[in-house]
Amino acid sequence: MITDSDVAAAAARVAGQVRRTPLLAVDPAPLAPAARMWLKLEQTQHTGSFKARGAFNHILAAREAGRLPDTGVVAASGGNAGLAFAYAAARAGVPAEVFVPETAPVVKVARLRALGATVSQIGTRYAQAQEAATKRAADSGALFCHPYDLPEVCAGQGTLGLEILEQTGGEVDTVLLAVGGGGLMAGVAAALDGRARVVGAEPERVPTLERALHAGRPVDVDVSGVASDSLGATRLGEIAFAVASRTGVRPALVTDEAITDARRFLWDEYRLVTEHGTATAVAALRAGAYRPAPGERVVVVLCGANTDPGDL
């Protein structure tokens, strides 16, 4: 479990290490005509996704506590978390090894190597890469970096929520964001607890949040579909489930077709290139999976852009 105090501590720790990303006011007509709407352009963050926030907080917190070994860090990732941990490790002056599925996008693997990380491609699913990474960390003594189910990682992601509060002057009712393993959702919901609601958009084919809330605990789901490269966790994290249950996060499920349409819409309307996973949040509005009330102030988080723009 994490709280807003953990997020505040993370914000102080990562200050100067992560970018304060723009908040863009947009015409709500194409998305939810009765609402007020902003896009949080987190895809402009270091390494192209929000993950840099949690990566820096985890690594810097370990260094403060004397737990960052010379052997560096080991991470498992579908791509974005690995990029973030590789970047943060390089800035901290320690090596990084990242385990990714064989299905990881070529563009992400190339960027990992460009950041100086050792890349090991294992299996076809994230869970297989995570198992291999966990063993490597245990064998080498390196700091294990789970992409979404560590307190420091979730708290670091929550600094995005604090930025939203600052940039809106606290005048926000709802933050709509994509959910995979739930680290971003957990951090933002903790940061906004009692101040704004969080809605977690997810593909119908990877419904980790919806299934966990229905079952009363995180459960395994099948992983497939257009957003599985970035929203490919097989289950919601324990921290994410605890925060979602405590703060009342609600899910919004969307189809692959709606996600593809939303990704194209972001390019056509705003010239913004995003991943399919990122577009899931916009899809929830365009497809009516989440319908804001009249006058509702909604911030939509665009969380990543590590994608091939050639198929827009």
Secondary structure, DSSP 8 states (H G I E B T S, - for coil): ---HHHHHHHHHHHTTTS----EEEE-STTT-TTSEEEEEEGGGSGGGBTHHHHHHHHHHHHHHTT---TT-EEEE-SSHHHHHHHHHHHHHT--EEEEE-TTS-HHHHHHHHHTT-EEEE-SSSHHHHHHHHHHHHHHH--EEE-SSSSHHHHHHHHHHHHHHHHHHTT--SEEEEE-SSSHHHHHHHHHHTTT-EEEEEEETTS-HHHHHHHHTS-------STTTTTS--SS--HHHHHHHHHHT-EEEEE-HHHHHHHHHHHHHHH-----HHHHHHHHHHHTTSS---TT-EEEEEE-B--S-GGG-
